[in-house]
Amino acid sequence: MLGGLKTKSIDVVASKPNVGPCLAVSLKGTLNAFRNLTNRLEEAAGDCTNLHMFYPALVYGFWSLIRANRPGTIPRDARHIFKPAKKAGVTSNEIQVADLAIRADGRVANPIIQYAQALEGLAGRSGVRDDVSKYEAVAMAMVSPDGKTIGEVLTDYPAPNTVLDSQSFFKTLLREYDLRFVYQAPAMATITRRHVWDPESPVFTDPRAADLEIRVGQENQFEAEEDDEGES
């Protein structure tokens, strides 16, 4: 994508013909060295500013994934990620304190808490005239790297229903898209309106969709509005 300062590769971009980029998502993962999260924060703010300068209407989301490392020995499949800790000058096979996301007492490491608090300040852009250095939505998720729970998102932090809750991330982005590109431009409904699922689609019986709120039966909404305008 073109930016106000430089071109930028983004993980996911939805673009509409004759409109341009409408919605984008940047996904960043951090595996270790959490004391350096401030660098990731600077990158996030810079990327957002760069793209909003060129596309003020862009609905842009940032999703940060944190590897939820706990105290213990370095897993065999993660030896390329971690440098072993030293105790009394002797190299051990344990994860360094700087690479821990969860402390021995179960608390989230301070660098991650500070990072999360700063991330919250980058969220909440709700209009094209708002601060270009803010995202429309920001999420953070801590992901388990351990045994049977590998890949699962921890639900204790960030807390549910807060700014960084990943469960509401796409809801916020799609709501902002609707408000900005659909409801405010009914004359362009054929281009910008979101697609919906057929009520008879097999997706409704797929267990992978069990927890999803699926958009159904609103495809004629704007056609009805246009008919009303025509009659008036």
C-alpha positions as CSV (number, residue, x, y, z in Angstrom):
1,M,0.0,0.0,0.0
2,L,1.0,3.6,-0.7
3,G,1.7,5.6,2.5
4,G,2.2,9.3,3.3
5,L,5.9,8.6,4.0
6,K,6.6,5.2,2.3
7,T,5.0,2.1,0.8
8,K,4.1,-0.6,3.3
9,S,3.2,-4.3,3.1
10,I,0.2,-5.2,5.2
11,D,-1.0,-8.6,6.2
12,V,-4.6,-8.3,5.1
13,V,-6.1,-5.5,3.0
14,A,-9.7,-5.3,1.6
15,S,-10.0,-3.0,-1.4
16,K,-13.1,-2.0,-3.3
17,P,-13.1,-1.1,-7.1
18,N,-13.2,2.6,-7.6
19,V,-12.9,3.2,-3.9
20,G,-9.5,1.8,-2.9
21,P,-8.3,0.3,0.3
22,C,-11.2,0.2,2.9
23,L,-10.0,-2.1,5.6
24,A,-6.7,-3.5,6.7
25,V,-5.3,-5.6,9.5
26,S,-1.6,-5.8,10.7
27,L,-0.7,-8.8,12.7
28,K,2.5,-8.8,14.7
29,G,3.9,-11.6,16.9
30,T,6.4,-11.3,19.7
31,L,8.1,-14.5,20.9
32,N,10.7,-13.2,23.5
33,A,12.8,-10.3,24.7
34,F,9.7,-8.5,26.0
35,R,11.8,-5.6,27.3
36,N,12.0,-4.5,23.7
37,L,8.2,-4.2,23.2
38,T,8.6,-0.4,23.2
39,N,10.2,-0.8,19.7
40,R,7.2,-2.6,18.5
41,L,5.0,0.1,19.8
42,E,6.9,2.8,17.9
43,E,6.6,0.7,14.7
44,A,2.8,0.4,15.2
45,A,2.2,4.1,15.7
46,G,4.4,4.9,12.7
47,D,2.7,2.4,10.4
48,C,-0.8,3.7,11.4
49,T,0.2,7.4,10.8
50,N,1.9,6.5,7.5
51,L,-1.2,4.8,6.0
52,H,-3.9,7.1,7.4
53,M,-2.0,10.1,6.0
54,F,-2.6,8.7,2.5
55,Y,-5.9,7.0,3.1
56,P,-7.8,8.9,5.8
57,A,-10.9,6.7,5.4
58,L,-9.0,3.4,5.9
59,V,-10.3,1.3,8.7
60,Y,-7.1,-0.1,10.2
61,G,-6.6,-2.6,12.9
62,F,-3.5,-3.8,14.8
63,W,-3.4,-7.2,16.5
64,S,-0.4,-8.1,18.7
65,L,0.2,-11.7,19.6
66,I,2.4,-12.5,22.6
67,R,4.0,-15.9,23.2
68,A,2.9,-16.7,26.8
69,N,6.2,-18.1,28.0
70,R,6.3,-19.4,31.6
71,P,9.3,-20.3,33.8
72,G,10.9,-23.6,33.1
73,T,13.3,-25.4,30.7
74,I,13.5,-24.3,27.1
75,P,11.3,-26.6,24.9
76,R,13.2,-28.6,22.4
77,D,11.3,-27.0,19.5
78,A,12.1,-23.5,20.8
79,R,15.8,-23.6,21.2
80,H,16.2,-21.4,18.1
81,I,14.1,-18.7,19.9
82,F,15.6,-18.5,23.4
83,K,19.0,-18.0,24.8
84,P,19.5,-20.0,28.1
85,A,19.6,-18.2,31.4
86,K,22.8,-18.1,33.5
87,K,22.8,-18.9,37.2
88,A,25.9,-18.0,39.3
89,G,27.8,-17.7,36.0
90,V,26.7,-21.2,34.9
91,T,24.6,-21.6,31.8
92,S,21.3,-23.5,32.5
93,N,18.6,-24.7,30.2
94,E,16.0,-22.4,31.6
95,I,14.2,-19.5,29.9
96,Q,15.6,-16.1,30.9
97,V,13.6,-13.7,33.0
98,A,13.6,-11.2,30.1
99,D,11.8,-13.8,28.0
100,L,9.0,-14.6,30.5
101,A,5.5,-13.4,29.8
102,I,4.1,-15.1,32.9
103,R,6.0,-15.0,36.2
104,A,6.3,-18.0,38.5
105,D,3.5,-16.6,40.7
106,G,1.2,-16.4,37.7
107,R,1.3,-12.7,37.2
108,V,1.8,-11.1,33.8
109,A,5.3,-9.6,33.4
110,N,5.5,-5.9,33.9
111,P,6.9,-5.1,30.4
112,I,3.8,-6.7,28.8
113,I,1.5,-4.8,31.2
114,Q,3.2,-1.5,30.3
115,Y,3.0,-2.4,26.6
116,A,-0.7,-3.2,26.8
117,Q,-1.4,0.1,28.6
118,A,0.4,2.0,25.8
119,L,-1.4,0.0,23.1
120,E,-4.8,1.1,24.5
121,G,-3.8,4.7,23.7
122,L,-3.5,3.8,20.0
123,A,-7.1,2.5,19.7
124,G,-10.4,4.2,19.1
125,R,-10.2,6.2,15.9
126,S,-13.8,6.6,14.8
127,G,-13.8,9.2,11.9
128,V,-11.7,10.4,9.0
129,R,-11.0,13.7,10.8
130,D,-9.7,11.9,13.9
131,D,-6.0,11.5,14.9
132,V,-4.2,9.7,12.1
133,S,-1.8,8.0,14.6
134,K,-4.7,5.9,16.1
135,Y,-6.1,2.7,14.8
136,E,-9.8,2.0,14.6
137,A,-9.2,-1.2,16.7
138,V,-6.3,-2.7,18.6
139,A,-6.1,-6.1,20.1
140,M,-3.6,-8.1,22.1
141,A,-3.6,-11.8,22.7
142,M,-1.4,-14.0,24.8
143,V,-1.0,-17.4,23.2
144,S,-0.1,-20.6,25.1
145,P,3.0,-22.4,23.7
146,D,2.6,-25.3,26.2
147,G,1.8,-29.0,25.5
148,K,-1.9,-29.7,25.2
149,T,-2.9,-26.0,25.3
150,I,-0.6,-24.9,22.5
151,G,-2.2,-22.2,20.4
152,E,-4.9,-21.4,22.8
153,V,-5.5,-17.8,23.8
154,L,-5.3,-16.9,27.5
155,T,-8.5,-15.4,28.6
156,D,-7.4,-13.8,31.9
157,Y,-5.3,-11.0,30.3
158,P,-6.2,-8.8,28.6
159,A,-9.5,-8.9,30.4
160,P,-12.7,-9.6,28.4
161,N,-14.7,-6.7,27.1
162,T,-11.7,-4.3,27.4
163,V,-10.1,-2.2,24.6
164,L,-7.6,-4.9,23.8
165,D,-10.0,-7.9,23.9
166,S,-9.4,-9.9,20.7
167,Q,-13.0,-11.2,20.8
168,S,-14.3,-7.8,19.9
169,F,-11.5,-6.8,17.5
170,F,-13.2,-7.7,14.2
171,K,-16.6,-6.6,15.4
172,T,-15.2,-3.1,16.0
173,L,-13.5,-3.0,12.6
174,L,-16.5,-4.2,10.7
175,R,-18.8,-1.7,12.6
176,E,-16.5,1.1,11.6
177,Y,-16.4,-0.1,8.0
178,D,-20.2,-0.1,7.9
179,L,-20.5,3.4,9.4
180,R,-17.9,4.8,7.1
181,F,-18.4,3.1,3.8
182,V,-21.9,1.7,3.8
183,Y,-24.4,3.7,5.9
184,Q,-22.9,7.1,5.0
185,A,-22.9,6.3,1.3
186,P,-26.1,4.5,0.4
187,A,-25.7,5.5,-3.2
188,M,-22.6,3.3,-3.4
189,A,-24.3,0.3,-1.7
190,T,-23.8,-1.9,-4.7
191,I,-20.0,-1.4,-4.3
192,T,-19.4,-1.0,-0.6
193,R,-22.1,-3.1,1.2
194,R,-20.8,-6.2,3.0
195,H,-21.7,-9.7,1.8
196,V,-23.9,-11.9,3.9
197,W,-24.4,-15.6,4.2
198,D,-27.2,-17.5,2.6
199,P,-29.5,-18.8,5.4
200,E,-29.2,-22.3,3.9
201,S,-25.4,-22.3,3.8
202,P,-23.7,-25.4,5.3
203,V,-21.5,-23.0,7.3
204,F,-24.2,-23.0,10.0
205,T,-23.7,-26.6,10.7
206,D,-19.9,-26.4,10.7
207,P,-18.6,-26.7,14.3
208,R,-15.8,-24.2,13.5
209,A,-18.5,-21.5,13.2
210,A,-20.3,-22.3,16.4
211,D,-19.0,-19.2,18.3
212,L,-19.3,-16.8,15.4
213,E,-22.0,-14.2,14.9
214,I,-22.8,-14.7,11.2
215,R,-24.3,-11.9,9.2
216,V,-27.4,-13.1,7.5
217,G,-30.4,-11.7,5.5
218,Q,-29.4,-8.0,5.2
219,E,-28.4,-8.0,1.6
220,N,-31.6,-6.2,0.5
221,Q,-31.4,-3.5,3.1
222,F,-30.0,-0.8,0.9
223,E,-32.1,-1.8,-2.1
224,A,-35.2,-1.2,0.1
225,E,-33.9,2.2,1.2
226,E,-33.2,3.2,-2.5
227,D,-36.8,2.1,-3.4
228,D,-38.2,4.2,-0.6
229,E,-36.2,7.2,-1.8
230,G,-37.4,6.7,-5.4
231,E,-41.1,6.5,-4.3
232,S,-40.7,9.7,-2.3
